[in-house]
Amino acid sequence: MTMNKHKLTKQDIEQAKKNSDFLFFTRIFSSDPDSVKYFVLKKIGKLPCDFPFEIFLDLVKTSNHNIRVLAVKNLGKSKNPSFIELLSHLADRDSNSNVRRESISSIGRIGTKMAIPFLLKFLEDKDSRVVVQAIRGLLPFRNHEEVKAVLQKANPMDNQLVDQAVREMIADKQRVKIKQPIHNSFTNNFSDSLVCGDCLEVLRHIPDNVLHLCFTSPPYYNAKDYSIYRSYKYYLNFLTEVFKEVHRVLQEGRFFVLNTSPVLIPRMSRKHQSRRYLIPFDIHPRLSDIGFDFIDDIIWVKPEPSAKNRNAGFFQHRKPLMYKSNSVCEYVIVYRKHTNKLIDWNLRQYSHETVEKSKVHSEYEKSNAWQIAPSANKLHPAVFPKELTSRVIKFYSFIDDIVLDPFAGSGTVGIVASELGRKFFLIEKEQSYCNHFLNSSSSALFTKYFSQGQFLEELIKYEERVPQILEKYNEELENKKLLKKAKELTQ
Ligand SMILES: C[S@@+](CC[C@H](N)C(=O)[O-])C[C@H]1O[C@@H](n2cnc3c(N)ncnc32)[C@H](O)[C@@H]1O
């Protein structure tokens, strides 16, 4: 190739294809440096059916794996079943995992029934991305008996990524453009509400898929006085029930941000040991089972003087095994209600204007370690700092969205949501904390305040839901099951 005269461009490649000047490619692939071969392979684009695809065969033997990947990819464009065996061999033997994946992808691209046995063989591969490529190649033949049976099994390697990819591929084939209405009659009627009651009971009456974000910090097991649970297992079971409801009331693909931390339950006497519980880690598998996808682990780092000093003893004696760190961190774990749709889909539900208005223009923390001082409140022992709440609300909601906090305490989520042009739905069981919110926050001016009973009555008036709500309400009046269960859980 006349490389020293002029630098090869995409136009040269297009020109050669247009003129059926296939010698142009043969020359480059046989004698030019790898960088030129790579450029041509990458830019070669669509190929006519009379293209001499055999010229790629030598390239699949080169030591440069980037060239092998592209050569394999271009072989797939041939639609020629006679390459399937070679591609299958490469998928089996090549030392580079990208070449292996691309080979399977090319077998699929050849798009013939003859590929089925080869693709089925690779469903057993240990590389999940090879398996996904094989499944993708099999999808066009999903009505073929053997393929149907395998796809119904969906995940031959019991790998979450494969499982998700398969479901997404199938959903993609059947995709209809669904819009989820952001606002609905529940949000229109109950935005900026505070309900004084048990969150599990209140949540159970909220319709499905209506709220936009949940940010909450549940009780710290028995570390603070406001809630005492019979056992740690009861506590986890109770949170699981609450979070199932949170999952149900959130709209598809929306975020649930959970602030928890390990807690220390003091020893009963000097003869006993104190006990620590790693709440966020214990609750995580339960959230996955409910259908929340893990998105981010943010660590809220407080200044050291704000932490309880646990190493005064060690500081003196320095004896191994007796070291205890001062706990300056809490976890702020971000989850998303599972969906096959990308986050872009959620963005598309909003008008251009709302997205523009909701953009985060200010300086922001780029790492997952958020250094924020804790807040003190005379009435409540564990309030959210406004800075923490503000970051979560700005990052995970849009203007006018409704933010839920089922363990609202002093109502920081409500206050900050209003300041940021969002709405809130708060639930708090302690009357004194509700009063505190109603008496001290400017948001109280427009807050719809309900006792649990009033909230249920209001819901009954709320037309669309009447049949379901009445059904649930009557059920409860009859057997008081839920109330009893909630009481047992919080004992
Ligand atoms: C960690 S505090 C939340 C503090 C809050 N983030 C704030 O900024 O003030 C947990 C709150 O959950 C409340 N709570 C506990 N169990 C509850 C339940 N079953 N239903 C509603 N609220 C509950 C407690 O009374 C407490 O105020």
The ligand as a Gaussian input file, in Angstrom:
#p B3LYP/6-31G(d) Opt

LIG

0 1
 C      -33.348000       6.918000      62.766000
 S      -34.827000       7.714000      63.097000
 C      -35.065000       8.683000      61.675000
 C      -34.649000      10.097000      61.855000
 C      -34.899000      10.956000      60.660000
 N      -34.094000      10.537000      59.534000
 C      -34.668000      12.429000      60.944000
 O      -33.971000      13.092000      60.170000
 O      -35.143000      12.918000      61.951000
 C      -35.992000       6.454000      62.949000
 C      -37.420000       6.887000      63.248000
 O      -38.289000       5.820000      62.930000
 C      -39.407000       5.895000      63.798000
 N      -40.075000       4.582000      63.765000
 C      -39.692000       3.423000      64.331000
 N      -40.557000       2.436000      64.050000
 C      -41.507000       2.977000      63.250000
 C      -42.662000       2.462000      62.617000
 N      -43.007000       1.187000      62.752000
 N      -43.385000       3.290000      61.836000
 C      -43.050000       4.591000      61.691000
 N      -41.969000       5.143000      62.293000
 C      -41.202000       4.354000      63.061000
 C      -38.766000       6.226000      65.139000
 O      -39.723000       6.787000      65.998000
 C      -37.686000       7.220000      64.708000
 O      -38.135000       8.533000      64.801000

